[in-house]
C-alpha cells in the first residue's frame, strides 16, 4: 500500500470510528452515563443566540418531574395524563411516539403533580419508579411490562411526603431504589424478576437517588437518605460506612458525587455541604469530614440540583433559606471548600456539564450557557425555549432533550 492510499484509508477509519463513538454518546439514566451530570461529548455550541439553538422537534407531553433518558434511538420519560402515570418512549430523531405504557393511577401532590424519578435504560429494559412507589420494568422495544413491585406494600412503608423520587440504579444484576421503610431505607431487586435481593438502613427515604462510586477500588452504592449518607456493598447489601446528614423534612435531594476519591454531599433548607473522606478502617470503612460548610453561611446548598465537578472545581446552585426564592450560581474549590466566584441571584435552575460548559435549564424555561471556568462567571448566551421546569438537560449524540409539564423538546447542540 502506497503512502497516499494508506493515509486515505487511515482518514476513513478515523472518521468511521469517530462517528461510531458519537452515536454511542447516550444519556441512559438520571444525570447521564455516570450519574454525575457530565457528558463526554465535544464540539458542541460555544454560544446560544437569542433565538436559541436549532429546534429539531417539539411534541406534546404531560405533567411530571421525570427527566428524559436517551439510549438506543429512544427518548424515554414518564408523566401524568388521562388519570394515569405513563411511561413514554419517543423516537429520539423525530419525537414520534414509539409506545406508551400505563404504570398506575395518576400521582398528585401538593408540591407538584406527576412522577418524580427518571427512567433507566439498561440491556433492553426500562426501569421506572412511580411517585407512589411502584417499581416497574418494561421491555424497551415494546413497552410491555416485564414485572412490577409495589415497594410500599412489600416493605410496609408510606410514600415520602413529596413523592418517591429515587431514579432506579442498575448494578450487578439488581435495581436499587430508596423505599423508606422501618427496616429498608434502601432496597435492591433482581433486575430480571423483580424479587427483592437485599435491604439496608432504617429511616426516611429522602428524595435523592443512589449512585455507583468506586471507593478504595471497591464498587459501592452511595446514597443520601433522609437523614444520612451511606455506602453499601451492592453484592450483599452490607452497610460499609455512614455519615449523619439530617435535614429538615428529610429533604436530601441532590445525588452524591465522586471528587478525587472523596464524596461530596449537599442539601438545601440551609443545611449545606460536606466533602467526605472515605477510608478503610480495620476491615470496615470510616467517613470523616475533609471539610464542611454548613448552615446559613454554607458555600453550597443544593436544593434539588446536583452540582458538577471539573478540574478541581465544583459548580452548582446555592439556595438561600428554607426553599426560598433566592438562588446563587456558585463555583467552589474542591480541595478547600472555599468560594471562587458567585453569580448572585442567578435564579433557580438545574445544570449539566459538557464540552467545558455548563448547560443550565432555569425554572422559568430558559436555556443558559455558562463557561465552566474558575476565573470568573462568563455567560455565553441564553434563550427562552420551554415552559417552567425543574429538569436538567439530557445531552445525547449532539442533541439536547428537555421537558416541561406540556411538551418535550429536542435541540441541535452541534
N, C-alpha and C positions, 0 to 999 in steps of 0.2 A: 504494500500500500504506500503510494507516494505521500509526501508531507501535506500537500493541499487536500487530498482526499481524506487523510487521517484527521486533519483539522476540521473539515466539514462534518465528518462523522461524529467527532467529539462535540461539536456545537449542537448537532441534532440531539445527541444523547443528553447533554446538559439541559436543553430546552424541554425535552420529554420528561426528564427527571424532575425538573422544577415544576412542570405542570402537574405531575403526579403528586408532588409534595403539597402544592397549593390546593388541590382537590381534596387532600386528606385533612385540611385545616378545619375540622368540625368544632362545634361547641355543644357537646352531647349531654351536658348536665348543668346544674346550677353553678354559676360563676366560672364556667368553662372547663377545658380538659383536665386541669389540675385543681379545680375548685379553689382558685386563688385570684379570680378576676383578671387573669392575664392571658393574652393571646400572643403567639409567636409569629403572627403574620407581619409582613413588612410591605413596603411600597404602597401604604395607604395614604389617603389625602393628608396634605400638610396644612390645609386651611379649610374652613367652611364658609362658603359665600352666604350672603343674606338670604338667598333663595333656598339654601340647603343643598346637600348632595343630591345626585340624580335619584329620583324615586323610581324603583323598579316595579313595585306593586303595592296595593293597599286594599285590604279586604275587611269585611265586617267581622266582628268578634263578639265577645261577651264580657261580663263583669268578673273581675278577679285580679289577684296579685301574682299569679304564676308567670314567670318569665318564659322566654322561648328557647327551647333546646333544639339544636340543629345537628343532624347526622344522617348520612346515607340518603341525601336528597330530600329529607323531610324536615319541616319546621313544626315542632310539637309544643302545645301549651294546653292549659286547662282553664275553663271558665263556667260561670253560671249562665244558663239560658233555658227557657221553657221549663222552669221549675226543676231542673236537674243540674248536676255538675258534669260537664262534658270534657272528655279527653279528646283533643282535636289534632289531627295531622294534616298539615298543608304541604303542597308541593313547594319545596324551597326555592325553585326557579320561578314559579308562576303565581304562587299563592292560592292555587285552586285546592279545594278540599279533597283530600285523598280518602279519609274516613273520619268518623266521629263516633265515639262510644260513651254512653251514659255510665257514670260511676256511682251515682246515688242521688239522693234528694238535694235540692238547691241548698247551698250553705249561705247563711245570713248572719251578720254580726254587727253590733253597734259601731265597731271600729272599722267597718268596711266589709262589703259582701264579697263572696266568691272564694274559691280555693286559694291557699297561700303558697303552697310548695310548687317547685318547678319539676317537670318530668325528668327522668334519667333514661337515656337510650343506651342499651348495652347488650351486645351479642343478639340482636334481633328482637329484643324485648323492651317495652317501655314500662318503666316503673313510676307510679304516681301515688301520692299520699293526699287524701282529701282533707278539707277543712275540719271535718268531724272524725278523722282518724281511721278511715278505711284505706288500707294499703293494697294497691292493685298492681297486677302485671298483665300487660296486653301484648298480643303479637304485633310486631312493628309493621308488618306488611298489610295486615287485615284489620287491626284494631280489635280483634276478638279477645275477650277476657280469658287469660290462661288460669289465673287464680286471684282471689281477693280475700283479705283478712280484716275483720273488724277488730282492730287492736285495742280499742276501748273496752269492748265486751270481753275479749280474751284475757286481758290483764286487770279487769275490774277497775278501770280508770275513768276519769272525767276529762273531756276535752279542755285544753287550756282556754282561759277566758277570752283570748283574742283569736282562737282557732289554732289547729295543728299546722305548724309551719315548716316542719322538717323535710327538706328535699332529700329523697332516698339516696343513700350511698351504697354502691355495689362494690363489695370487696370479698375475695376468697370464696366466691360462690354464694354469698349471702347479701341480703339487703338490710341496711341498718337505718333506723329512724328513732326519733325521740317519742316516747309514749307517755311518760309522766305518771306511772302507776306507783303505788306504795313500795313495791318491790321490783320495779322495772322502769327506771327513768329512761333507759335506752334499751332497745331490743333488736335482735337480728333474726332474720327469717331466711330459710333456704330459697335461693333465687329461682329454683325450678318448681318447687311445690308450695311455697309459702308457709311451710311448717316452721314454728319457732325453733331457733338453734341455741340462743343464749339470751340472757338479760343481765343488766348491770345497773347499779345505782339505786338510790332511794330519794325521791323528791320530785319537784316540778320539772316539766319538760323544757320550759323556756321556749324560745322562738328561733333558736339558731339551728343550723344544720351540721351534722357530723362531717368530718373530713378525714382523709387518709394522709398522714405525715410520716416521714422517715426520721426517727429519733434514735440516736445511738445505733444506726444501721439496722433498726428494727421497725417494721411496719406497725403503726399504732392508729387506731381510730381515736381522733381527738375531737372532743365536743365541749361546748359551753352549755350547760343545762341552766335551769332557772336559778341555781344557787352555787354552782361550782364549775371549774374546768377540770376535765378528766382525760386521761389517756388509757385506752383499753386494748388488750391483746385481741385482735379480730378473730383469731382461731378458736379461742375458748371463752371470750367474754370476761377475762380476768382484768380487774382494775389495776393498772400499773402505777398510777400516781393520781393525785387530785390536788386541787388548789381552791380554797373557798373564794367565791366571787358572787356574793348575794347582791341582787339588785332589786329595787322597789318593783313590785308587781311581777317579779320573775322575768323582767323584760331584758334578758340577754338575747340579742337577735343576730348580731354580726357573727360571722364564721371565723374561727381561729385560723391564723396563717403562719407558715413557717418563715423564720427570718434568721439565716445563718446558723441553723441548728437550734435556735430558740423558738418559742411560741409566743406570738403576740395576740392578746385578747383585749377587747374593748367593749364598752357598753355606754348607752345613753343614761337618761334620768340622773344626770350629773354624777355618774359613777366614775367613769374614767377608763384608764388603760394600764396594762402591766406587760412587761416583757419577761416571760418566764424562762428560766434556765433549767432544763430537764436533764438530770444526771443520774447514772446508775449509783445505787447505794445498797450494798450488802444483798445483792440478788434482786432488789426491787429498784424503784426509781424515786427520786425526790424532786419536787418542783419548788424552786426558790425564785425570788424576785431579782432579776438582773437590774431592773429599775422599775419604778412605779410612779404613776402620775394620776392621782385620784381626787375625787370630789369636785367642787365647783371651779377649781383652778386647774383642772386637768388640761393637758395639751391636746388630747384626742378622746372625744366621747361619741363613738359611733352609735347611732340610734338603730336604724335598720339597714345601715350600709356597711359593707366590709371594706376596709382600707386595702390598698395595693402597695407593693414594695418594689423599688427599682434602685439598684446600685447603692444600697446603703441608706435609702431614704423612704419613709412612709408617706403616702398621700391619702387623705381621707376627709370625711365630713365630721367636723366637731360641732355637736349640737348642744346649745346652751340651755340649761334648765331642764325641767321635767317635761320632756316632749314639747318644748316651747318653739316659737316660730323663728328664733334666731339661730342661724347655722353658718359657720365659717368653713371655708375650704383651706386645709392646712397641710403643711409639709413639716415633718419632724425627722431628726437624726435617729436612726435605729440603735446606734451604739449607746447614746446618752439619754434619749428621750427628750432632748432639748428642741424647742421650736426653731425652725429655719425661716419660714415665711408663712403668712396667713392672709388670705383674702377675706376680709371681714364682711359679714352679712351677705355672703355669696348666695345663700338660699338653699333650701332642701333639695336633695337630688341623690343620684347614685353614679358610680363611676366604674370603669374598667380600664385596663392598661393595654395598649397595643401600639407597636411601632414608635415607641418613645413618647407617646402622647396619652393624655387622659381623655377618654371619651365619656362625657358626662351627659346624663339624661336628667333634666330637672323635673321636679314635681309639677311644674307649670307647663311642661310639654316642649321644652327646648332641647336641642342637641348642641352641646358646647364642647369645643375642642381646646384643651389647655396643654401646653408643653410640659412634659414631666421632667423638670429640672429643679435642682435646689437653689439655683442662682436667684430666681425671682418668679413671681406669678406672671405668666405670659399667656394671654388668651389668643387663640388662633381663629376665632370666629364662632358665631352662634346663629341658630335659626329656629323659629317656632315651627314645629313639624307635626306634632301629635297632641292628643289631649293630656289631661293630668294623669300622671303615672308614678309609681314607686319602683318600677322595674329598671334593671340595668340593661344596657345594650348587649345583645349577643352578637359576636363577630365571627363569621364563618365564611371561608372561601371568598374573601374580598367584599362581603356584604354585611350590612348591619340590620338586625331584626329587633323591633321594639313593639310593645303593645300597650294600649290603654284600656279603658272599660268599654270602648266601642269598636276599635279596629286593631288590626295587626298590620304593620308597615315594614317594608324592606327597602333599604337604600344601597346604592353602589358606593363603596368606600375606597375603591381603587381608581 
